Amino acid sequence: MAMWGFYGRRQERAQLAQVLSRRRWFFLQISGRRRIGKTRLVQELLQPERRKRVLYIQIPDSDPAGVVSTARDFMENFGVSVPLPHDLRSLAVRIGELCADGWIVALDEFQYFSRKALYPFTSELQSEVDRLAATPDARGGLIVLGSLHTEMQALLEDRSAPLYQRLTDTISLGHLDIASLLELLQAHADASPERLLFLWNLFEGVPKFYRDCFEQGVINADRQTLLERMFFSSSSPLRTEADNWFLRELRGRYDLVLKYVARHPGCTHADMLAHANSVAPELGSQVWGYLKALEEKYEMVEKRLPVFAKLNARKGRYTIRDNFLRSWLDALAVPTAAIHFRPLQVLVEQADQRLMTAEGYGLERLVGQLYEERSRLGVGDFPLTSRIEGWWDRRDTEIDLVALDETSQRLRLGSCKRAELALLKDLANFDGHVARFLKAFPRFADWQVEKVAIAPSLTPETRRAIQTAGYLPQSLADLTEGLQT
């Protein structure tokens, strides 16, 4: 079996390598959601470069004494030569002394310093950072890694924060692109369209989750075997993932909204309000506040607008940003909680069936990302001039994909279905959606309009039937072709 490698991140690796190559003081922020690979990126680039002059400290969600005790443990483990700290102030001083001596210090979970009890550390660290920035021959660097965007922003970008404007570099880590996932799957599994959709809808581009499947020996297993091993066993590595890394910070305050959005992707504020009033009327007035916090502070929910809509339009639809969190809340949380009360196989089948249903929405997002990646890499026949979006109105009109090539005045409108037969049967209805779209936007009257029908896989017979109906057939195999070259 092939060894697990380091996949993707070419741009981020090049950026970090460029920072290190300057051989002078730097203060770098690396941000991104939990499990996205921030620590692995630092390890990948730093260990070969300066194995003996790197200190990594994972900051605990604790009081000052707990943070200092943890820092002492890491410093002893890494063999640092400075006296060990005894409080937050001396911790900042020791970090400054190490950086002045050419060390690179990485502080993971840096967002915890936004806590009231830990916040004074940032003022102490400011003094060290300013001193190092003013020292011409300083060769070390400080890397802070964080997963909560709002709290990291408050520490580093707020005008009143001690560390405001002290950063020299920033790296924002997103999901692995599809080309990197294909590389990963081709090395360790069957890279069929169905497996790509299943795993992407479940894990999106979070490399840690794919590696967990690899280490458990199920990355190439059938769907239910993978689900059982990763979520339903007592030792399953992802059984508590959502609670530990997503929901712990919420402390149950937003369950009503989160679960509804996960199970009804594309719901409206009115939908959520009606649901809240039906099950917990006392919470109805708080729905808007919950949505705002989940969208802006925790970045778990996003509001989607139809293409060309104004930012203040009332046609917004809400979805869970993260595929893993959406899949957990929609399909996995309840079955995994019932493993002591119902037959295991029944629960796994129930979860798998719910995931299959959710993959219809997941396919739309995957197709949109594939169109954007293909255009960015110059692959395929449709160069984009704007971001992929969908379109809908209040008359049950739904277009999954709206793609524009303004240079050539081409408009591509697409329908996505998980099952090819359902796709074929819906084309007559979709003709009506297209007609209403063109009526709503007469500026496309002189454009070349292309209709596309998309499913994970298409048989030759279905392709011919789609073409006969006046559509361009596309499968995930078509859309992933050429990405890796």
Summary of the structure (lengths in Angstrom):
residues: 485
radius of gyration: 24.9
end to end distance: 24.2
largest distance: 77.1
contacts: 1504
relative contact order: 0.08
helix: 53%
strand: 14%
